[in-house]
Amino acid sequence: MLPCVMSRKPLPPDKALLVQFAAEVDATLRVFSGRIEHLESGLRTRFGSREEFFASLAKMLGKPNRAAATSGKVGAEPDQT
């Protein structure tokens, strides 16, 4: 039996991320590329490998901010919406 969702701590909005995989990614995961978007800040980061994905994820779960979006590190892109 699954634990009651209500008994868990709330999910903080600063930890909300969207992961979008490239069209070439399939169940085999031989190709592993796409982007991660931090929903609260709008920071977007592209990744081309598992290593880049986890590096981007770790960065975004830290303290994402718009200044980092212009740094060019780990493929960061400013919000373009």
N, C-alpha and C positions, 0 to 999 in steps of 0.2 A: 504494500500500500504506500502511495506517495505521501510525503509529509504535507501538511496544510500550508498553502502559500501564505496565508495571513500570519503565520507564526514567524515568518522570516522578516529580516530587516528590510526597510524600504530600499528601492533601487534608486540611487542618486542620479540626477540628470547629467551631472558632469562625467559620468561613466557610460553614457549612451553613445554607441557607435553604430555606423552603418558600414557593412562590408559588401562590396560589389565585385564579383569575379568577372574576368574577361570572358568573352564568348568562347574562347578556345579551351577553357577549363572544363573538364568533365570528371566523372567519378574516379578515373584512374589517377588524377592529380599529377600527371607527368608535367603538365604546364600549370604553373601556380602564379597567376598574376591578376592584378586588379587594383582596387583602391579602397581606402578606409576613410570615412568622414566622421569627424567628431561633431555630433549634432548640436551641442551647445555653442561651440565657438565657430563652427563652419570650416575648420581646418581640414584640408583634404590631403592625403598622402597616397601616392601610387607605389605599388610594390611589384617586383618581377620575380620574386623567389620566396620560399618559406622564410629564409633568414631575414629578408627585407620586410616581410609581413610582420614577423614577431618583433623586429626592431621598431617598426612604425607603431605597432600596438603598444609596446612598452612606453614609447615616447608620448603617445596620446593619453595613456592612462596616468601619466605623470601630471604635469601642469600645462595643458595645451593653451596656447594663446595666439592671437593674430600676429604678433611679432615673429613667432616661429614660422609662420606661413611664408614669410619673405626670405627666410634664411637659406632656402635651397637645400637644406639637409634632409636626407631620406625622402627626396622627391616631394617635399611639401609644396602645396599650391595654395594660394589665397582663395577664399570663397568667391566664385564667379557667378553667383545666381542673381 
